[in-house]
């Protein structure tokens, strides 16, 4: 099974049946996952619904090489940023075209074609290292954009401001995607100038992450500060991680919606094999079928709340879990 067959199966058979087929495939072809499942006495013969699925703790991506033995080589290895004292996660990608197809599908699901936007990336902490899946995604979107003004900005805020002024005056659609601390720094440095711009064609999107540069704050406070600084009424958010190929987006207010390739369950914080309903706080387990060539069933260290069958809020992280580059929000 490959990514394109998997997406086709979601449309034809539905998400749950496809997920169960992917589980069987990965049980047979991902040795670390098979050993984990066996310890839990979970096999294709006794897994019949989503709540039966075994979810691999995300820490395993640091401790083991999670590889699908169907593939003899890997076109990309994404790594997490982590901290100087922690081991980064590794995600072995056999076919990079699957990631490209998926993030394109996900973005179009929420915003239309990225080709129609001027893509401005303010991601300095990610540009300083290699192996970032976020940088790969944004760089690909920049390359595919119709507009020559698209590009990355490191600490050159004056150039970013000049570019924003130019493209917004020309009534072009603009996506400014940035790590939280850099967007805050930019907004605080140029708030007066930003308030004189017509931002009706701007999508301002944060990816989370203070990276030790500023005090951690909750997402609601972050969005309030960004709205004040930019003179906007809403801030969009992107939620993704090294270990998953799918991205969720919140068009406003921090409520994330899953794309077609993704769903989630909330596990009880006291009993990881029990699952919670709406408006309860639990650990987020993801089923990412875009990961068909690696591992689709991941138990994260993020705490969240289910707001509908397809939407969730991220509220923080379990105590003593590693700080993550794409999500440093705290309760």
C-alpha positions in Angstrom: 0.0 0.0 0.0 1.3 3.5 -0.8 0.0 7.0 0.0 -2.0 7.5 -3.2 -3.8 4.1 -2.8 -4.4 5.0 0.8 -6.1 8.4 0.1 -8.1 6.7 -2.6 -9.2 4.1 -0.1 -10.3 6.8 2.4 -12.7 8.1 -0.3 -14.0 4.7 -1.3 -14.1 2.7 2.0 -14.0 5.4 4.6 -11.4 6.4 7.2 -11.9 3.6 9.7 -11.7 0.6 7.3 -8.6 2.2 5.6 -6.9 2.7 9.0 -7.5 -0.9 9.9 -5.9 -2.0 6.6 -2.9 0.3 7.2 -2.6 -1.1 10.7 -2.3 -4.6 9.3 0.2 -3.4 6.7 2.4 -1.7 9.3 2.1 -4.5 11.8 3.7 -6.7 9.2 6.3 -4.3 7.9 7.4 -2.1 10.8 9.4 -4.3 13.2 9.5 -1.9 16.2 5.8 -1.4 16.0 5.1 -5.2 15.7 7.1 -5.8 18.8 5.2 -3.1 20.6 1.9 -4.5 19.5 2.8 -8.0 20.6 3.7 -6.8 24.1 0.1 -5.3 24.2 -1.3 -8.5 22.7 -2.6 -6.5 19.8 -2.7 -8.1 16.4 -4.7 -7.7 13.2 -7.0 -10.5 14.3 -8.2 -8.7 17.4 -8.1 -5.0 16.3 -11.5 -4.2 14.8 -12.1 -0.5 15.4 -10.2 2.7 15.9 -10.3 2.4 19.7 -8.6 -1.1 19.5 -5.5 0.3 17.7 -2.2 0.4 19.6 -0.6 3.9 19.5 3.2 4.0 19.6 4.5 6.6 22.2 6.1 9.5 20.3 9.2 9.1 22.4 10.0 5.9 20.4 10.9 8.1 17.4 13.9 9.2 19.6 14.8 5.8 20.9 14.4 3.6 17.8 14.6 3.8 14.0 10.9 3.4 13.0 11.4 2.0 9.5 9.2 0.1 7.1 11.1 -2.9 5.8 9.2 -2.7 2.5 11.7 0.1 1.6 15.5 -0.3 1.2 16.2 3.4 1.0 14.8 6.7 2.3 14.7 9.9 0.3 14.5 12.1 3.4 15.0 11.9 7.2 13.2 14.6 9.1 14.4 15.5 12.5 12.9 17.4 15.4 14.6 20.4 16.9 14.4 19.3 20.5 16.8 20.9 22.9 20.6 20.7 23.2 20.3 18.1 25.9 17.7 15.9 24.2 17.9 13.3 21.4 16.0 14.5 18.3 13.2 12.4 16.8 13.8 10.9 13.4 11.2 10.3 10.8 12.4 8.1 7.9 10.6 9.1 4.7 10.8 6.5 1.8 9.0 8.7 -0.8 9.2 12.4 -0.3 6.6 12.9 -3.1 4.0 11.5 -0.6 4.8 14.3 1.8 4.6 16.9 -0.9 1.3 15.6 -2.2 -0.1 15.5 1.3 0.8 18.9 2.5 -0.4 20.3 -0.8 -3.8 18.5 -0.4 -4.0 19.6 3.3 -3.4 23.3 2.5 -5.8 23.3 -0.4 -8.4 21.8 1.8 -8.4 24.8 4.0 -7.1 27.7 1.9 -7.0 26.8 -1.8 -3.9 26.5 -3.9 -0.7 27.8 -2.3 0.4 28.9 -5.8 -2.0 31.8 -5.6 -0.3 33.2 -2.5 2.8 35.2 -1.9 4.4 32.9 0.7 6.5 34.7 3.3 8.3 32.4 5.8 9.5 33.9 9.1 11.1 30.8 10.6 14.6 31.8 11.8 15.0 29.0 14.4 14.2 26.4 11.8 16.4 27.9 9.1 19.4 27.5 11.5 19.3 23.7 11.3 18.8 20.9 8.8 16.1 18.2 8.7 13.0 20.4 9.4 9.8 19.1 7.8 8.3 22.6 8.3 11.1 24.2 6.3 10.7 21.6 3.6 7.0 22.3 3.3 7.3 26.1 3.3 10.2 26.0 0.9 8.2 23.8 -1.5 5.3 26.2 -1.3 7.6 29.2 -2.0 9.0 27.4 -5.0 5.5 26.6 -6.3 4.2 30.2 -5.7 3.5 32.3 -8.8 5.0 35.3 -7.2 8.7 36.3 -7.1 8.3 38.1 -3.8 7.8 34.8 -2.0 10.7 33.8 0.2 12.2 33.2 3.7 13.2 36.0 6.0 15.7 35.4 8.8 16.3 38.5 10.9 15.8 41.0 8.0 12.6 42.5 9.3 12.9 45.7 7.3 13.0 43.7 4.1 9.9 41.7 5.3 8.0 44.9 6.0 8.9 46.4 2.6 7.7 43.2 0.9 4.5 43.2 2.8 3.8 46.8 1.9 4.5 46.1 -1.8 2.4 42.9 -2.2 -0.5 44.1 -0.1 -0.7 47.4 -2.0 -0.9 45.2 -5.2 -3.9 43.4 -3.6 -2.1 40.0 -3.8 -3.1 37.2 -1.4 -0.4 36.8 1.2 0.5 34.0 3.7 2.9 35.1 6.4 3.8 31.9 8.3 6.1 32.2 11.2 7.3 30.9 14.5 5.7 32.7 17.5 8.7 34.5 18.9 9.7 35.9 15.5 6.2 37.1 14.7 6.0 38.8 18.1 9.4 40.5 17.6 8.3 41.7 14.1 5.0 43.0 15.3 6.5 44.8 18.3 9.2 46.4 16.1 6.9 47.6 13.3 3.5 47.9 14.9 2.9 51.5 13.8 3.8 50.7 10.2 1.7 47.5 10.2 -1.4 49.4 11.4 -1.3 51.6 8.3 -1.5 48.6 5.9 -4.6 47.1 4.4 -4.3 43.5 5.8 -7.6 42.2 4.2 -5.6 39.9 1.9 -3.2 38.6 4.6 -3.3 35.3 6.4 -1.2 35.6 9.5 -0.3 32.1 10.6 1.7 31.0 13.7 3.3 27.6 14.0 3.9 27.9 17.8 7.3 27.9 19.4 9.2 30.4 21.5 12.4 28.3 21.3 13.6 29.7 24.6 13.7 33.2 23.1 10.7 34.5 25.1 8.5 33.5 28.0 6.0 30.8 27.1 2.4 32.0 26.9 -0.9 30.4 26.1 -2.2 30.5 22.6 -5.0 32.9 23.4 -2.5 35.5 24.8 -0.2 35.0 21.8 -3.0 35.7 19.4 -4.1 38.7 21.4 -0.6 40.2 21.2 -0.3 39.4 17.5 -3.7 41.0 16.7 -2.7 44.1 18.6 0.7 44.3 17.0 -0.4 43.7 13.4 -3.8 45.3 13.6 -5.6 42.1 12.6 -8.8 40.5 13.9 -7.7 36.9 13.8 -4.6 34.7 13.7 -4.4 31.3 12.0 -2.4 28.4 13.4 -0.6 25.4 11.9 -0.2 22.2 13.9 2.3 19.7 12.7 5.2 17.6 14.0 8.3 15.8 12.7 6.7 12.4 13.3 3.6 13.1 11.2 3.2 14.1 7.6 -0.2 15.7 8.0 -0.9 19.3 9.2 -4.0 20.5 11.0 -5.0 24.2 10.6 -7.0 26.6 12.8 -8.3 29.4 10.7 -8.9 31.4 13.9 -9.3 31.0 17.7 -6.9 28.1 18.0 -9.5 25.3 17.2 -7.7 22.9 14.8 -9.5 21.0 12.1 -8.1 17.7 10.8 -7.5 17.2 7.1 -8.8 14.2 5.2 -5.7 12.1 6.0 -5.9 12.6 9.8 -8.1 11.9 12.8 -7.5 11.7 16.5 -8.6 10.1 19.8 -8.2 11.6 23.3 -6.7 9.1 25.8 -7.4 9.3 29.5 -4.4 10.7 31.3 -4.7 8.0 33.9 -5.6 5.1 31.6 -4.0 5.3 28.1 -6.3 2.6 26.8 -9.5 4.5 27.7 -10.8 7.3 25.5 -12.6 10.5 26.3 -15.5 12.3 24.7 -16.1 16.0 24.0 -14.7 18.8 26.2 -12.6 16.6 28.4 -8.8 17.1 28.6 -6.7 14.1 27.5 -3.6 13.1 25.7 -3.8 13.4 21.9 -3.4 10.2 19.8 -3.2 10.7 16.1 -4.0 8.4 13.2 -2.1 9.9 10.3 -2.8 7.8 7.2 -0.3 10.0 5.2 2.3 8.1 7.3 1.3 4.9 5.5 5.0 4.3 4.5 6.2 4.8 8.0 4.0 4.7 11.2 0.5 6.0 11.3 -0.5 5.5 15.0 1.2 8.0 17.3 0.5 8.8 21.0 1.7 12.4 21.5 2.7 14.2 24.7 0.3 17.0 23.9 -2.8 17.6 26.0 -6.0 18.6 24.1 -9.7 18.8 24.1 -12.1 17.4 21.5 -14.5 20.1 20.3 -16.2 18.2 17.5 -15.6 14.9 15.7 -13.0 16.6 13.6 -11.7 19.5 15.6 -9.5 19.9 18.7 -7.7 22.4 20.9 -4.2 22.0 22.1 -4.0 23.0 25.8 -0.4 22.1 26.8 1.9 19.2 27.4 2.3 16.4 29.9 4.7 17.2 32.7 8.4 16.4 32.0 7.9 15.9 28.3 10.4 17.4 25.9 9.8 20.9 24.6 8.8 20.7 20.9 9.6 23.1 18.2 6.2 23.3 16.6 4.2 23.5 19.9 5.5 25.1 23.0 2.2 26.3 24.4 1.5 25.7 28.0 -1.8 25.4 30.0 
